[in-house]
Amino acid sequence: MQAWFASHPIIAYIVIFVLITYVYNKVFRVRQKLPIGKEIVLYILMAMGTFMLLIFQIDKLPIIQCLLVAVGLMLLVRVRYYVEGRQKKKAEAAARNS
């Protein structure tokens, strides 16, 4: 997989950018929206950072794999919160019915 991404840098760049954007939006985004100018600057800086990570990816560091693990763990946490929320609702409903 490393060799394939090294031979297809544009695809690797897009994958890294999408994963970084997902991580930013799910972990670091504040509740209120930023003004459009700051939002544009933020995404430009993320695009420049993605280029740096692309260089590391091409130099055989597993950047995409690490980002996939991070996203996978984030999805696992979301599933856990969802299951806990359902269990809590069922417990509250059972307490009301008793």
Secondary structure by P-SEA (a helix, b strand, c coil): caaaaaacaaaaaaaaaaaaaaaaaacccccccccaaaaaaaaaaaaaaaaaaaaaaaaccaaaaaaaaaaaaaaaaaaaaaaaaaaaaaaaaaaaac
